Amino acid sequence: MVNTIIVGGGITGLQLGALLANDGEKVLVLEKSPRLGGRAVVINKNDFLVDYGIHLIRFGPESSISHTCRQLGHEIEYAPLGTSWVLDEDGKIKVFPTGKKAFLTSRFFTTREKIKAAQLIGKIRRGAFSEELKEKSVKQWLDENNVKGGLRRYFHLVSASMMVCPFIERASVGEMFANMQKVLQSGISVMYPRGGWQPLIELFKNKIEEQGEVRLKSTVTRLNTEGNKVTGVYVEDEFIPGEKVVLSMPSFELPSYLPDRVPNEYVEKCKHNNPTAGIVLDYGLKEKISDLDGLCYMYEPKSFGMFTSNIDPSLAPEGKQLLTWLQPVDNKKVKEKQWAKKQHQYLENKLFNFFPRLENAIEWQRTLYLPVVDGTEVNVNQIKEKRPSAEVPGVDNLFLVGDSISAPGAGGDVGHEAVHVTHETIKKSQ
Ligand SMILES: Cc1cc2nc3c(=O)[nH]c(=O)nc-3n(C[C@H](O)[C@H](O)[C@H](O)COP(=O)(O)OP(=O)(O)OC[C@H]3O[C@@H](n4cnc5c(N)ncnc54)[C@H](O)[C@@H]3O)c2cc1C
């Protein structure tokens, strides 16, 4: 008898499976595609190791995923990022302030703005903001506090990158400050796992397989319940019994699996949880065109990326270079092919301005128009408290994990945090 069936072999399902296996459970992961990793999948393209768009780990060694690995007896080795840069609205390339020193020296702010920035950043670091800000938008807060010029552009870019939400009229300022506070207190913004994400996927898979199993090309079509209890799943016509079931996928995909007993309010919450979306451009370059080893931002269109192979050279063949870029966009607009194509062209032209040697150095290029980047956009209607809980009400032994449930953080970090929220919830329920 399997103790826990996990539906979905993405990075959060695998992490949770590994933690449960570490507790002594027999875990079965069922993944519908022929590969593990979900949205954190890694491919080999012409000997480049390519993530599914930009993939960094917030807070590095202080992150939830590092915490997961430590519980499994593994320490993630990180490659730190260098100075961040921004192509500002005036067309000039400037240092994008992340640390204290850059705040004082960057040309991004005027002297007056630097003083205001220092005060605000101090307040955010101390957490001197009320809970009510969670339901206030970034724009509303900027307007009320008369934040203009460089400082306004700075918070707009923080919303676009940290929250993957350039739509400041709906991004939650309270959630943004909570994330900024963690960065300011830990002194770590983002880091890259040396060797990429594939070794992490392997680590979790191997742990699960010590006593359990990971099955690919296995689509779960429905759950089985008896009374108020889930008792297993169906893969096509095969019934697989399990003591517990965890659904690990974005919440808007969940309603079709949820049994009728689940209260409507919860089902609606899952259904209407909107994800972030984006246009992803990855470039394999036949030569090195830049030494920048930090995050690079563009003010227009609001977007960011990095030369991943400058941070971890093992990702590109010797003498070549890997560049990845993400423009967060509206999740409804990205499905309109013509609109997405036009945005893509606009973004690419701006990138060619930012990096004048890029156009002639391209060996291959991948473009993705993604309606789902992160499972939830952390906006005022989708703050942590409003998202679906890890425990599914109305059905015993049924749980959720993933980057759209009620867990702290923003972007992909919600998913890594959710692993621990769901793990604790499962332990408490036993
Ligand atoms: C471009 C981009 C950039 C990102 N940047 C970052 C970043 O910098 N840092 C970060 O931490 N995160 C980042 N993320 C987010 C991160 O990738 C996700 O949070 C994470 O991969 C979600 O993992 P998951 O396992 O919850 O879901 P998924 O990856 O969506 O996995 C769900 C899995 O379930 C499978 N599945 C679905 N239905 C069934 C079924 N019926 N039966 C069996 N299997 C099923 C799917 O095939 C899939 O493999 C980024 C994402 C994108 C797209």
The ligand as a Gaussian input file, in Angstrom:
#p B3LYP/6-31G(d) Opt

LIG

0 1
 C        9.645000      31.496000     -17.118000
 C        9.548000      31.099000     -15.689000
 C       10.413000      31.654000     -14.751000
 C       10.350000      31.272000     -13.426000
 N       11.271000      31.757000     -12.533000
 C       11.351000      31.222000     -11.306000
 C       12.415000      31.554000     -10.437000
 O       13.284000      32.350000     -10.766000
 N       12.450000      30.954000      -9.231000
 C       11.495000      30.068000      -8.817000
 O       11.571000      29.555000      -7.704000
 N       10.459000      29.761000      -9.618000
 C       10.375000      30.315000     -10.839000
 N        9.339000      29.983000     -11.675000
 C        8.193000      29.244000     -11.132000
 C        8.491000      27.791000     -10.953000
 O        8.902000      27.216000     -12.162000
 C        7.211000      27.137000     -10.448000
 O        6.807000      27.756000      -9.256000
 C        7.397000      25.667000     -10.170000
 O        8.024000      25.014000     -11.231000
 C        6.024000      25.060000      -9.893000
 O        6.199000      23.707000      -9.614000
 P        4.947000      22.775000      -9.328000
 O        5.510000      21.426000      -9.117000
 O        4.122000      23.353000      -8.244000
 O        4.031000      22.862000     -10.607000
 P        4.326000      22.396000     -12.123000
 O        5.741000      22.672000     -12.451000
 O        3.278000      23.026000     -12.949000
 O        4.126000      20.835000     -12.075000
 C        2.883000      20.219000     -12.168000
 C        3.114000      18.880000     -12.812000
 O        1.904000      18.154000     -12.769000
 C        1.795000      17.426000     -13.978000
 N        0.362000      17.089000     -14.109000
 C       -0.676000      17.933000     -14.323000
 N       -1.828000      17.242000     -14.366000
 C       -1.530000      15.949000     -14.149000
 C       -2.307000      14.754000     -14.098000
 N       -3.617000      14.772000     -14.234000
 N       -1.666000      13.571000     -13.880000
 C       -0.311000      13.540000     -13.712000
 N        0.473000      14.643000     -13.786000
 C       -0.131000      15.828000     -13.992000
 C        2.323000      18.375000     -15.026000
 O        2.719000      17.703000     -16.200000
 C        3.506000      18.995000     -14.276000
 O        4.713000      18.309000     -14.493000
 C        9.363000      30.359000     -13.003000
 C        8.485000      29.798000     -13.937000
 C        8.582000      30.149000     -15.268000
 C        7.647000      29.515000     -16.247000

